[in-house]
Amino acid sequence: MLVPITCFLIDDDPDDQEIFTLALSKVDPAISCVTADDGIDALQKLKKDESFVPEFIFLDLNMPRMNGKQCLAELVKIDRLEQTPIIIYSTSSEPRDVMETKELGASDFIVKPSYFDALAASLSKVIKENPKG
């Protein structure tokens, strides 16, 4: 039996959160998505619920209060997330951002696609490449 998959999306844009959640449910309706509005919100959620270990973390780079790189640096310090792939999910396609985030511990980098079906395809690929359960 497969374990239900939970994704944790850290993104300050409510529209991006909604589109991401819809794309995930297209990939597999059983996948649940927890969202945080920025890095500080995400770290507070993780500190508050010690049992929360998402199968995937998707992290935006450009956010207020704490940007994605700062958040990534904090996420990799959390022992229970050691096996959780952290995927950067950003409008940036700068090679420097890709390189820096990989050096900080990100396992993948997805440029936010402009089409819904492209997003669903990207998410499907990430989830299939990292099977859980």
N, C-alpha and C positions, 0 to 999 in steps of 0.2 A: 504494500500500500504506500502511495506517495504521501509525503508530508505536505500539508498546505503551504504554499509559498507566500511569504510576506515581503513586500518591497517597501523601502523607506525612501521617500522622495523629499529632498531638501531643496526647496526652490521658492523664491519670494514672489513669484508671479502666479496669482490665482488661476489665470487662464491656462498657463502652462501646466499647473497641477491638475486641472480638470481634463485637459487633452491627454496628458500622460496617463491618468487613471482610466480614461475611456480606451486608450490604445492597449493598456495592459489587459483590460477585460476582454478585448478582442482577441488577444493572444491566448488567454485562458481565463474564463469567468471565475475560476476558483482562486485566482491570485488576488490577495488583498493588498491595498496600498495605504500606508500611513504617511501623512505629509507633515512637514515642518516648514515654517515660513522663512527661516534663515538658520545660520549655523548655531547661534545661541539657543534658539528654540529647539533645535535638534538635540544639542548636548543636554539641555534640561530634560527633554523627554527620555533620553537614554539614562540619565542619572536617576530620574524619578522611578522608572520601572526597570529594575535590574534584570528582570526575566525577559525583557524585550531584546531578542536577537533576530533581526531581519535576515532573510536569505540574501538580499541584495540591497545595497544603498546606492541611490542615484543622487548625485550632488551637483548643483548649479555652481558656477564660479562667481558670477557677478551678483552679489547680494549685499544689502546694507548691513550694518553692525559688525558682521563677521563674514568675510568673503569665503569662497569655496576652498581656497588653498589653506587658509587659517583653520577652517573647520576640518579639512582632511588631516592636517597635522595633529589635531586633537583626537579625531576618530581612530587613527592608527595606534594611539596610546591605550585604547580601551581593550583590555585582554579578551573579553568575551566576543569581540568582533573580529578576532584574528583570522577566522575562516570566512568572513563575509566579504565578498567582492565589493569594492567601492568603485562605482563607475561614474566618471565625470560626465555630466549632461549639460552642455553649454552651447550658446550661440557662437562662441569663439572656436575658430579652427586654426588658431595660431600654433605653429609647430612648437614654439617656446612653452605655451601653456600645456600642450600634450606632454612634452619632455619633463617639465617641472612637476606636473601632477603624478607622472609615473615614478619619478624619483622620490616623491613624498609618500608613495604607496598605493596610488590608484591602480586598479587592475585593468581598466579600460577607459576609453574616451569616446563618447558619442556626441557628434555635433547635432544640435536640435534641428531636425528636418523641418522643412516648410510644409510638408504634406503629411496628413494623418496616416495614410497607409505606409509611408516610408518609416514613420516612427514605430508603428506596430511591427513592421518587419525587423527593424533594428532591435527592438525589445525582445522579439521572439528569438532572434539569433543569440543575444546575450544569455537569455534564460536556457536555451538549448545547449549552449557551450558550457554552462556551469550547472549541470544537473544536481538536484538535491533530493534527499529522501531515499 
